[in-house]
Amino acid sequence: MYNLVIIGARGFGREVCNLARRCAETGASFTIKGFLDDKTDALDGFAGYPPILGPVETYAIQPGDRFICALGSVVYRRKYAELILGRGGVFASLIDPTAVVFSNTLIGKGVAVFNHATVSCDVCVGDHAAILCCAALGHDAKVGCFCHLGAYAFLGGGAEVADDVTLHTGARIMPHKRVGVGATVGVNSVVMRNVKPGITVFGNPALPF
């Protein structure tokens, strides 16, 4: 049994909180302790959520704490996860009970896999990645650390997204194609060629934007 602390109390934080509740309802052994956020009124108007415990920078890590970073921006997810890691914090992963994860797949630390996502066989998902609802990862796909795969995103067999990549809703990476470090793929875009690091592509076929 551990205490789950969610980094970020904004919209994505509330989504991750509900993901955690779904996991707890099906037997995961943790209690949701609360959120870390410097915006003390982030939950005003939203009922039924655990408290904001304070900012990441000043939170005193307690025995039994486990963390998950619920920030939609891959830049800020890395920043705040690394702050906690630098102080010895330990991260937990959450996998929705409706998600399907096939054999020989490696899921890193601090990963969130949402409802009805499918992760096929022999896939590798790096630390602190987020795989949103109904995303699908084909066999032998690789997802780097801190990536954000939006709802209905698709990676074909052997496709690879490097660290800090953002795939927006419905983005599709064709089999064996690679998206470079820090790149962004726009909504409903189709990647048919490798994407260079740090750029944004959009369209079908996806082109620099």
KAFENSUL-V125729 format. One record per helix or strand of 3 or more residues. SS is the DSSP state (~ for helix, > for strand). FROM is the first residue (numbers start at 0). TO is the last residue. If there is no record, write none. Layout:
ss->SS from->FROM to->TO
ss->SS from->FROM to->TO
//
This chain:
ss->> from->1 to->6
ss->~ from->10 to->24
ss->> from->29 to->35
ss->> from->64 to->68
ss->~ from->73 to->85
ss->> from->199 to->201
//
